[in-house]
Amino acid sequence: MISFVIPAHNEADLIGRTLAAVHESARAAGEAYEVIVVDDSSTDRTGAIAREHGARVVAATFRQIAATRNAGARVAAGDLLFFVDADTMVTARAVRAAVRSLRGGAVGGGSAARFDGPVPLYATILERMVLPVILPLFKLAPGCFLFCTRQAYSAAGGFDETLFWSEEVAFGRRLKRQGRFVILREFVITSGRKLRANSALSLLRVGVRLALGRRAGLDYWYGPRARTAQAAATPGGRA
């Protein structure tokens, strides 16, 4: 069985479409499945909307993505774990390919991703030219859609809860030690809101802070979502 684990914080605007895509794709794959939304400290209707869309909702107060992912995995019943971001729409082709890979002996993997709307030029270049080469070459799985077997997840020790960012990269490295790790050609659709709300330079600054293990200054990821979401929706707005 597939367990879809979706960490979410104040995702009322997007969680409905994410869950609709999960249901449609899982049914097309012909596999038994469950959907778990870990509602981490939301102050909007994220949890209620998730329940309306047939998800099991687990309440959490971590405000830390790795811990939220692990909380979902702990209650999951499936032998296949599919971690999906709350702003990402999986596709039937990607889900089928992931299941086929895992049933064929892979321990885990990820897929390419496309953005859900216009993004700055640098992001378009990354999406269309850079990432299609780098991801399969270095076996890097974007966190928006990461899958593995339950056995490999346990052997790898889950996500590192000391990390505020790139926890999926660290987890992927440990998964690779367990066996074959794949990057699918089939893609999922993920939100480009962070790219629309922030310049390349500001995102680089965030990356440096996160690489140094600093949480200060990371309001978009760990601060009030409403302010940054509004800025993302406003032309020329600042996060």
Summary of the structure (lengths in Angstrom):
residues: 239
radius of gyration: 16.7
end to end distance: 39.7
largest distance: 47.6
contacts: 799
relative contact order: 0.15
helix: 46%
strand: 21%
